[in-house]
C-alpha cells in the first residue's frame, strides 16, 4: 500500500510541475515570441495610449450614450450594458420571439434615421442584431458603406474619401468562402482620426 501511495504521489507532483508550470511557461513563451501582439490582446494604440482591442467591440457614444455621427458605429451588443467583456452573451431570443422582432424593427428605423437613409432602404442584418458574444468588433462592408456618407458629412470629408478608407480596411471572407467581407470598427475609426 505504501509503495502505491508513493508512486501516486510522485506521479501527481510530476504532473503538477509538468502541466501546471512547465507547459504554461512554454506556451506563454512561444506565444510572446511568435505572436506577441495577439498574445497581449491585439491592443490598438494611438501614440502610446491604448484605445481598445481589435478583438472586442466598443461603443462610440457621447456622455449620454448617443452615437457620435463622426464615427462608424458597431453592431448592437447584448453584453452587459454594451460591449462588457465580463458579461459576454447573446439575448437568446429566437427568430420568432416578439421581443426580438420589436427590437429589430426599432433598430431598423433608428439606423435609417441616423444614417439618413430613405424609408424602405434595406438594412444590413448586422446593423440591427447583436452577435452571439455581444463583443463582435467587426461590421459588414455593406453596413460600413451605409454609414460612410454620414461620417463624411460629420467630418466635412468627401464621400469617396471615406468610402476608399472603408475599402482599405475591409477584410475578405474567411478562407475566401466563409461569411462576408468585414470591417473592424475600431481600426477604421482610428484611421479616420489620423486623417484629421
Number of C-alpha atoms within 10 A of each C-alpha: 5 7 8 9 10 11 10 12 12 12 12 12 12 12 13 13 12 13 12 12 11 13 13 12 13 11 11 14 14 13 15 14 11 10 13 14 13 14 15 11 13 15 16 18 13 12 7 7 9 10 14 17 18 19 17 21 26 24 21 19 13 10 7 6 9 10 16 15 19 19 24 26 24 28 25 21 26 22 21 14 8 16 23 18 15 8 15 16 19 17 15 10 11 10 9 8 10 11 12 16 14 11 12 17 13 12 17 22 17 13 18 18 12 14 16 13 17 9 10 9 10 11 17 17 15 17 21 21 20 21 18 15 18 25 26 22 22 26 24 23 21 19 21 27 18 22 25 25 20 21 26 20 14 13 16 10 14 13 16 12 11 23 19 13 17 26 16 11 17 19 16 15 12 11 7 9 9 9 11 14 18 22 23 24 28 26 18 22 19 15 15 19 13 9 9 7
